[in-house]
């Protein structure tokens, strides 16, 4: 509030200064003809001095005196005939002052109300950093976040797929130490949208894997935890992300979710740096890289970054498509995404495409929960790129991300 008072007083002082300039009388202003008279008289005195020093002759001095005298008479006539003008009427000056005061003071108050926060106490950097650490330490656990979240609406499953999933659940329950069974269960529970069950199975996968646990295993565990609570990164999910990054410091999905966590606890500056670093090694078409690019400008603003590095845009929807999608309902947006995925699938089937595009399609189908279709696309891609080790590696990574790795 003190800042608002200072702002109003400053604006009022400016308005008073401008008003004083308007209301000040112009009678004290010297007419131009009076200044000319002083100049001419000095010139006339200078002629006598030049004549005395012999610089000019008598005839030239008389001619110059005559000309200067003529100019003196003309200037004097202007001074005598001048009618003093005191400027516009008083009412006009007062009205102008009132308008200026209203615009300056009222505009300052309006701008502060729109852009400022009246009554908000000072927030120095040290205090904000301390608050972020407190928020990070005291944020809800995974169990607390799940208890507070509304019940998830699971998408309807095909009857045959639902029966197979139930059989898989029964088989894994009967064989609790079956590593491959838990891997499949985690993948298919995630495909079915049952993320709490998916990450429970993934935790068992990690327990059964011994010491040689890949970064992807922890990254998948964290992702399933995060998706089960609508994007919230709990301390348990953070620990899984740390484990993934400990094994692979450049693991893209783990970097994406770690940056998201930093934003949630009030550290957009750290989140921005994490995301920019992640984009430096992002493969073409990586879904997590597309998600970062879609949010990077806003995050840069929140982080106070106004000279963001140029990051080449990945192929994808235009800004117009993004704006249109923002106005859709979740159901309409899901249908639009499915339409884009179907278009990509049809183009690859008829025209072919790069390994990155095939990988993007497989990952997108995994996100949409179309596991069987993703498997079919993966098998087709393996045939198309048979013998291309780099392409096969990219497709396998996409299959792992989609939860259909065999």
LOKELO-472842 format. One record per residue (C-alpha): residue in one letter; x, y, z; residue number from 1. Coordinates in nm, 3 decimals, m for minus. Layout:
REM residues N
["a" [X Y Z] NUM]
...
END
This chain:
REM residues 406
["x" [0.000 0.000 0.000] 1]
["x" [0.290 0.238 0.070] 2]
["x" [0.406 0.193 m0.288] 3]
["x" [0.060 0.290 m0.411] 4]
["x" [0.071 0.607 m0.200] 5]
["x" [0.416 0.697 m0.335] 6]
["x" [0.294 0.636 m0.689] 7]
["x" [m0.009 0.863 m0.644] 8]
["x" [0.199 1.139 m0.482] 9]
["x" [0.457 1.124 m0.762] 10]
["x" [0.187 1.142 m1.027] 11]
["x" [0.024 1.433 m0.841] 12]
["x" [0.355 1.624 m0.827] 13]
["x" [0.399 1.579 m1.202] 14]
["x" [0.045 1.701 m1.262] 15]
["x" [0.104 2.009 m1.042] 16]
["x" [0.424 2.090 m1.227] 17]
["x" [0.250 2.067 m1.564] 18]
["x" [m0.043 2.270 m1.434] 19]
["x" [0.190 2.542 m1.307] 20]
["x" [0.339 2.567 m1.653] 21]
["x" [m0.007 2.612 m1.799] 22]
["x" [m0.127 2.868 m1.547] 23]
["x" [0.192 3.072 m1.533] 24]
["x" [0.140 3.421 m1.676] 25]
["x" [0.315 3.502 m2.000] 26]
["x" [0.349 3.874 m1.914] 27]
["x" [0.706 3.833 m1.805] 28]
["x" [0.812 3.704 m2.142] 29]
["x" [1.023 3.960 m2.332] 30]
["x" [0.901 4.042 m2.683] 31]
["x" [1.134 3.958 m2.968] 32]
["x" [1.147 4.323 m3.082] 33]
["x" [1.296 4.432 m2.745] 34]
["x" [1.578 4.183 m2.786] 35]
["x" [1.639 4.317 m3.138] 36]
["x" [1.663 4.671 m2.997] 37]
["x" [1.943 4.570 m2.760] 38]
["x" [2.133 4.402 m3.039] 39]
["x" [2.102 4.701 m3.272] 40]
["x" [2.219 4.944 m3.002] 41]
["x" [2.523 4.727 m2.935] 42]
["x" [2.594 4.721 m3.307] 43]
["x" [2.561 5.104 m3.322] 44]
["x" [2.814 5.142 m3.041] 45]
["x" [3.044 4.900 m3.220] 46]
["x" [3.046 5.119 m3.533] 47]
["x" [3.189 5.411 m3.337] 48]
["x" [3.460 5.187 m3.194] 49]
["x" [3.555 5.055 m3.536] 50]
["x" [3.571 5.410 m3.674] 51]
["x" [3.796 5.522 m3.388] 52]
["x" [4.037 5.234 m3.454] 53]
["x" [4.041 5.309 m3.825] 54]
["x" [3.886 4.977 m3.924] 55]
["x" [3.624 5.150 m4.141] 56]
["x" [3.608 5.488 m4.310] 57]
["x" [3.379 5.782 m4.231] 58]
["x" [3.154 5.720 m4.531] 59]
["x" [3.107 5.351 m4.446] 60]
["x" [3.038 5.438 m4.084] 61]
["x" [2.764 5.684 m4.184] 62]
["x" [2.603 5.425 m4.411] 63]
["x" [2.606 5.156 m4.140] 64]
["x" [2.471 5.398 m3.879] 65]
["x" [2.184 5.485 m4.111] 66]
["x" [2.091 5.123 m4.168] 67]
["x" [2.113 5.035 m3.799] 68]
["x" [1.910 5.342 m3.704] 69]
["x" [1.642 5.242 m3.952] 70]
["x" [1.622 4.898 m3.793] 71]
["x" [1.610 5.050 m3.445] 72]
["x" [1.313 5.266 m3.541] 73]
["x" [1.130 4.967 m3.689] 74]
["x" [1.192 4.753 m3.381] 75]
["x" [1.089 5.034 m3.150] 76]
["x" [0.768 5.076 m3.345] 77]
["x" [0.695 4.706 m3.300] 78]
["x" [0.753 4.730 m2.926] 79]
["x" [0.529 5.037 m2.897] 80]
["x" [0.251 4.878 m3.104] 81]
["x" [0.270 4.539 m2.932] 82]
["x" [m0.045 4.425 m2.757] 83]
["x" [0.029 4.198 m2.465] 84]
["x" [m0.128 3.858 m2.494] 85]
["x" [m0.154 3.664 m2.170] 86]
["x" [m0.233 3.330 m2.332] 87]
["x" [m0.558 3.137 m2.332] 88]
["x" [m0.846 3.224 m2.098] 89]
["x" [m0.813 3.121 m1.736] 90]
["x" [m1.098 2.870 m1.761] 91]
["x" [m0.921 2.693 m2.045] 92]
["x" [m0.598 2.663 m1.847] 93]
["x" [m0.783 2.537 m1.541] 94]
["x" [m0.970 2.281 m1.750] 95]
["x" [m0.647 2.164 m1.911] 96]
["x" [m0.486 2.129 m1.568] 97]
["x" [m0.781 1.924 m1.441] 98]
["x" [m0.763 1.694 m1.745] 99]
["x" [m0.388 1.647 m1.704] 100]
["x" [m0.425 1.570 m1.334] 101]
["x" [m0.703 1.321 m1.405] 102]
["x" [m0.503 1.145 m1.678] 103]
["x" [m0.174 1.133 m1.489] 104]
["x" [m0.303 1.047 m1.141] 105]
["x" [m0.600 0.840 m1.252] 106]
["x" [m0.390 0.660 m1.513] 107]
["x" [m0.123 0.575 m1.256] 108]
["x" [m0.383 0.435 m1.016] 109]
["x" [m0.553 0.236 m1.294] 110]
["x" [m0.225 0.088 m1.418] 111]
["x" [m0.126 m0.014 m1.066] 112]
["x" [m0.462 m0.180 m1.007] 113]
["x" [m0.426 m0.370 m1.333] 114]
["x" [m0.060 m0.468 m1.306] 115]
["x" [0.021 m0.433 m0.937] 116]
["x" [m0.105 m0.594 m0.620] 117]
["x" [m0.225 m0.344 m0.363] 118]
["x" [m0.165 m0.464 m0.009] 119]
["x" [0.082 m0.735 m0.110] 120]
["x" [0.389 m0.717 0.114] 121]
["x" [0.741 m0.698 m0.023] 122]
["x" [0.878 m1.028 m0.152] 123]
["x" [1.258 m1.014 m0.162] 124]
["x" [1.442 m1.289 m0.345] 125]
["x" [1.579 m1.444 m0.026] 126]
["x" [1.230 m1.473 0.118] 127]
["x" [1.090 m1.629 m0.199] 128]
["x" [1.373 m1.883 m0.209] 129]
["x" [1.305 m1.971 0.154] 130]
["x" [0.934 m2.012 0.083] 131]
["x" [1.012 m2.239 m0.212] 132]
["x" [1.226 m2.463 0.008] 133]
["x" [0.951 m2.477 0.272] 134]
["x" [0.692 m2.562 0.007] 135]
["x" [0.918 m2.832 m0.131] 136]
["x" [0.976 m2.987 0.210] 137]
["x" [0.613 m2.969 0.325] 138]
["x" [0.429 m3.058 0.004] 139]
["x" [0.187 m3.356 0.020] 140]
["x" [0.315 m3.708 m0.022] 141]
["x" [0.198 m3.935 m0.303] 142]
["x" [m0.056 m4.103 m0.075] 143]
["x" [m0.193 m3.771 0.052] 144]
["x" [m0.219 m3.631 m0.301] 145]
["x" [m0.407 m3.939 m0.424] 146]
["x" [m0.645 m3.922 m0.128] 147]
["x" [m0.721 m3.556 m0.200] 148]
["x" [m0.762 m3.604 m0.576] 149]
["x" [m1.109 m3.678 m0.720] 150]
["x" [m1.167 m4.036 m0.832] 151]
["x" [m1.020 m4.095 m1.176] 152]
["x" [m1.260 m4.181 m1.457] 153]
["x" [m1.105 m4.475 m1.638] 154]
["x" [m1.161 m4.487 m2.014] 155]
["x" [m1.379 m4.772 m2.143] 156]
["x" [m1.182 m5.074 m2.263] 157]
["x" [m1.254 m5.317 m2.540] 158]
["x" [m1.410 m5.627 m2.387] 159]
["x" [m1.143 m5.863 m2.516] 160]
["x" [m0.864 m5.635 m2.397] 161]
["x" [m1.029 m5.597 m2.055] 162]
["x" [m1.050 m5.977 m2.022] 163]
["x" [m0.684 m6.016 m2.115] 164]
["x" [m0.589 m5.748 m1.861] 165]
["x" [m0.785 m5.926 m1.587] 166]
["x" [m0.612 m6.253 m1.675] 167]
["x" [m0.277 m6.076 m1.655] 168]
["x" [m0.365 m5.939 m1.314] 169]
["x" [m0.460 m6.284 m1.187] 170]
["x" [m0.142 m6.437 m1.329] 171]
["x" [0.084 m6.176 m1.171] 172]
["x" [m0.097 m6.207 m0.838] 173]
["x" [m0.027 m6.581 m0.846] 174]
["x" [0.337 m6.526 m0.946] 175]
["x" [0.456 m6.227 m0.737] 176]
["x" [0.823 m6.276 m0.833] 177]
["x" [0.768 m6.285 m1.210] 178]
["x" [0.964 m5.986 m1.342] 179]
["x" [0.833 m6.004 m1.699] 180]
["x" [0.478 m6.036 m1.572] 181]
["x" [0.509 m5.721 m1.363] 182]
["x" [0.664 m5.535 m1.661] 183]
["x" [0.366 m5.626 m1.876] 184]
["x" [0.121 m5.544 m1.599] 185]
["x" [0.271 m5.199 m1.543] 186]
["x" [0.258 m5.124 m1.916] 187]
["x" [m0.100 m5.237 m1.966] 188]
["x" [m0.234 m5.081 m1.646] 189]
["x" [m0.089 m4.752 m1.773] 190]
["x" [m0.247 m4.809 m2.115] 191]
["x" [m0.580 m4.862 m1.939] 192]
["x" [m0.541 m4.536 m1.744] 193]
["x" [m0.514 m4.712 m1.408] 194]
["x" [m0.199 m4.531 m1.303] 195]
["x" [m0.197 m4.617 m0.930] 196]
["x" [m0.196 m4.986 m1.017] 197]
["x" [0.059 m4.919 m1.291] 198]
["x" [0.312 m4.757 m1.063] 199]
["x" [0.257 m5.023 m0.796] 200]
["x" [0.351 m5.284 m1.056] 201]
["x" [0.645 m5.071 m1.170] 202]
["x" [0.772 m5.049 m0.812] 203]
["x" [0.771 m5.428 m0.804] 204]
["x" [0.960 m5.433 m1.133] 205]
["x" [1.235 m5.221 m0.976] 206]
["x" [1.244 m5.443 m0.667] 207]
["x" [1.285 m5.756 m0.881] 208]
["x" [1.544 m5.605 m1.115] 209]
["x" [1.829 m5.618 m0.864] 210]
["x" [2.113 m5.370 m0.892] 211]
["x" [2.112 m5.326 m1.268] 212]
["x" [1.810 m5.095 m1.299] 213]
["x" [1.795 m4.868 m1.607] 214]
["x" [1.704 m4.501 m1.589] 215]
["x" [1.386 m4.569 m1.788] 216]
["x" [1.249 m4.788 m1.508] 217]
["x" [1.261 m4.503 m1.258] 218]
["x" [1.140 m4.252 m1.514] 219]
["x" [0.836 m4.467 m1.591] 220]
["x" [0.769 m4.506 m1.219] 221]
["x" [0.777 m4.129 m1.169] 222]
["x" [0.557 m4.067 m1.473] 223]
["x" [0.293 m4.312 m1.354] 224]
["x" [0.292 m4.150 m1.010] 225]
["x" [0.259 m3.805 m1.162] 226]
["x" [m0.022 m3.905 m1.398] 227]
["x" [m0.212 m4.068 m1.113] 228]
["x" [m0.247 m3.726 m0.943] 229]
["x" [m0.307 m3.512 m1.252] 230]
["x" [0.046 m3.382 m1.298] 231]
["x" [0.148 m3.321 m0.936] 232]
["x" [0.511 m3.422 m0.863] 233]
["x" [0.522 m3.571 m0.515] 234]
["x" [0.837 m3.627 m0.306] 235]
["x" [0.824 m3.997 m0.401] 236]
["x" [0.802 m3.909 m0.770] 237]
["x" [1.089 m3.664 m0.727] 238]
["x" [1.304 m3.937 m0.574] 239]
["x" [1.232 m4.163 m0.871] 240]
["x" [1.329 m3.881 m1.106] 241]
["x" [1.653 m3.829 m0.914] 242]
["x" [1.730 m4.199 m0.946] 243]
["x" [1.670 m4.184 m1.321] 244]
["x" [1.893 m3.878 m1.364] 245]
["x" [2.161 m4.033 m1.147] 246]
["x" [2.181 m4.316 m1.401] 247]
["x" [2.136 m4.093 m1.705] 248]
["x" [2.187 m3.718 m1.645] 249]
["x" [2.048 m3.637 m1.992] 250]
["x" [1.730 m3.844 m1.961] 251]
["x" [1.473 m3.625 m2.135] 252]
["x" [1.144 m3.736 m1.973] 253]
["x" [1.300 m3.719 m1.626] 254]
["x" [1.430 m3.368 m1.698] 255]
["x" [1.085 m3.264 m1.820] 256]
["x" [0.910 m3.375 m1.501] 257]
["x" [1.186 m3.236 m1.280] 258]
["x" [1.143 m2.896 m1.443] 259]
["x" [0.767 m2.926 m1.391] 260]
["x" [0.826 m2.995 m1.021] 261]
["x" [1.047 m2.686 m0.989] 262]
["x" [0.767 m2.474 m1.131] 263]
["x" [0.519 m2.624 m0.884] 264]
["x" [0.732 m2.534 m0.581] 265]
["x" [0.789 m2.174 m0.697] 266]
["x" [1.126 m2.206 m0.871] 267]
["x" [1.047 m2.128 m1.237] 268]
["x" [1.405 m2.006 m1.281] 269]
["x" [1.545 m2.353 m1.206] 270]
["x" [1.270 m2.520 m1.407] 271]
["x" [1.351 m2.303 m1.707] 272]
["x" [1.720 m2.395 m1.696] 273]
["x" [1.637 m2.765 m1.666] 274]
["x" [1.405 m2.750 m1.967] 275]
["x" [1.649 m2.557 m2.185] 276]
["x" [1.920 m2.811 m2.105] 277]
["x" [1.681 m3.094 m2.189] 278]
["x" [1.598 m2.944 m2.528] 279]
["x" [1.967 m2.936 m2.615] 280]
["x" [1.971 m3.317 m2.645] 281]
["x" [1.608 m3.374 m2.745] 282]
["x" [1.557 m3.616 m3.037] 283]
["x" [1.332 m3.499 m3.318] 284]
["x" [0.966 m3.563 m3.246] 285]
["x" [1.007 m3.646 m2.877] 286]
["x" [0.666 m3.583 m2.713] 287]
["x" [0.824 m3.442 m2.397] 288]
["x" [1.025 m3.194 m2.606] 289]
["x" [0.705 m3.078 m2.777] 290]
["x" [0.546 m3.030 m2.433] 291]
["x" [0.843 m2.819 m2.321] 292]
["x" [0.834 m2.601 m2.633] 293]
["x" [0.461 m2.537 m2.586] 294]
["x" [0.522 m2.395 m2.235] 295]
["x" [0.871 m2.249 m2.262] 296]
["x" [0.777 m1.889 m2.348] 297]
["x" [0.543 m1.857 m2.052] 298]
["x" [0.799 m2.018 m1.822] 299]
["x" [1.070 m1.781 m1.947] 300]
["x" [0.848 m1.486 m1.855] 301]
["x" [0.785 m1.627 m1.507] 302]
["x" [1.157 m1.691 m1.465] 303]
["x" [1.242 m1.333 m1.564] 304]
["x" [1.425 m1.439 m1.880] 305]
["x" [1.386 m1.181 m2.157] 306]
["x" [1.675 m1.286 m2.381] 307]
["x" [1.582 m1.650 m2.424] 308]
["x" [1.804 m1.850 m2.660] 309]
["x" [1.674 m1.930 m3.004] 310]
["x" [1.545 m2.286 m3.004] 311]
["x" [1.446 m2.430 m3.342] 312]
["x" [1.080 m2.517 m3.351] 313]
["x" [0.999 m2.882 m3.391] 314]
["x" [0.757 m2.979 m3.666] 315]
["x" [0.405 m2.975 m3.533] 316]
["x" [0.090 m2.765 m3.508] 317]
["x" [0.100 m2.396 m3.591] 318]
["x" [0.028 m2.121 m3.341] 319]
["x" [m0.320 m2.098 m3.486] 320]
["x" [m0.376 m2.466 m3.413] 321]
["x" [m0.255 m2.416 m3.056] 322]
["x" [m0.485 m2.117 m3.003] 323]
["x" [m0.780 m2.310 m3.144] 324]
["x" [m0.704 m2.609 m2.923] 325]
["x" [m0.697 m2.388 m2.614] 326]
["x" [m1.063 m2.299 m2.672] 327]
["x" [m1.180 m2.661 m2.697] 328]
["x" [m1.326 m2.875 m2.421] 329]
["x" [m1.110 m3.166 m2.297] 330]
["x" [m1.323 m3.408 m2.501] 331]
["x" [m1.294 m3.199 m2.817] 332]
["x" [m0.920 m3.158 m2.762] 333]
["x" [m0.881 m3.534 m2.725] 334]
["x" [m1.071 m3.587 m3.050] 335]
["x" [m0.848 m3.331 m3.224] 336]
["x" [m0.536 m3.509 m3.101] 337]
["x" [m0.672 m3.842 m3.222] 338]
["x" [m0.744 m3.684 m3.560] 339]
["x" [m0.386 m3.556 m3.588] 340]
["x" [m0.250 m3.898 m3.489] 341]
["x" [m0.474 m4.067 m3.747] 342]
["x" [m0.355 m3.828 m4.017] 343]
["x" [0.006 m3.907 m3.934] 344]
["x" [m0.070 m4.279 m3.937] 345]
["x" [m0.238 m4.258 m4.278] 346]
["x" [0.048 m4.056 m4.426] 347]
["x" [0.310 m4.299 m4.300] 348]
["x" [0.108 m4.591 m4.435] 349]
["x" [0.075 m4.438 m4.782] 350]
["x" [0.383 m4.221 m4.826] 351]
["x" [0.626 m4.348 m4.563] 352]
["x" [0.830 m4.124 m4.339] 353]
["x" [1.139 m4.082 m4.123] 354]
["x" [1.217 m4.300 m3.820] 355]
["x" [1.143 m3.999 m3.599] 356]
["x" [0.788 m3.976 m3.738] 357]
["x" [0.725 m4.347 m3.681] 358]
["x" [0.859 m4.313 m3.327] 359]
["x" [0.636 m4.013 m3.268] 360]
["x" [0.331 m4.207 m3.382] 361]
["x" [0.412 m4.503 m3.155] 362]
["x" [0.462 m4.276 m2.852] 363]
["x" [0.141 m4.084 m2.925] 364]
["x" [m0.062 m4.404 m2.949] 365]
["x" [0.078 m4.512 m2.614] 366]
["x" [m0.034 m4.184 m2.458] 367]
["x" [m0.382 m4.229 m2.608] 368]
["x" [m0.404 m4.577 m2.455] 369]
["x" [m0.420 m4.757 m2.790] 370]
["x" [m0.165 m5.021 m2.693] 371]
["x" [m0.253 m5.285 m2.953] 372]
["x" [m0.245 m5.035 m3.235] 373]
["x" [0.092 m4.907 m3.111] 374]
["x" [0.223 m5.264 m3.119] 375]
["x" [0.105 m5.308 m3.478] 376]
["x" [0.267 m4.982 m3.584] 377]
["x" [0.590 m5.079 m3.410] 378]
["x" [0.600 m5.417 m3.588] 379]
["x" [0.541 m5.245 m3.921] 380]
["x" [0.817 m4.991 m3.848] 381]
["x" [1.058 m5.272 m3.759] 382]
["x" [0.996 m5.423 m4.102] 383]
["x" [1.032 m5.089 m4.282] 384]
["x" [1.363 m5.004 m4.113] 385]
["x" [1.508 m5.355 m4.088] 386]
["x" [1.887 m5.325 m4.099] 387]
["x" [1.889 m4.959 m3.986] 388]
["x" [2.032 m4.983 m3.634] 389]
["x" [1.976 m4.616 m3.548] 390]
["x" [1.614 m4.627 m3.661] 391]
["x" [1.549 m4.951 m3.470] 392]
["x" [1.696 m4.796 m3.156] 393]
["x" [1.472 m4.490 m3.189] 394]
["x" [1.163 m4.708 m3.245] 395]
["x" [1.250 m4.927 m2.946] 396]
["x" [1.281 m4.615 m2.729] 397]
["x" [0.939 m4.496 m2.845] 398]
["x" [0.791 m4.841 m2.774] 399]
["x" [0.940 m4.831 m2.424] 400]
["x" [0.789 m4.486 m2.368] 401]
["x" [0.452 m4.611 m2.496] 402]
["x" [0.465 m4.907 m2.258] 403]
["x" [0.468 m5.176 m2.530] 404]
["x" [0.831 m5.284 m2.510] 405]
["x" [0.869 m5.660 m2.528] 406]
END
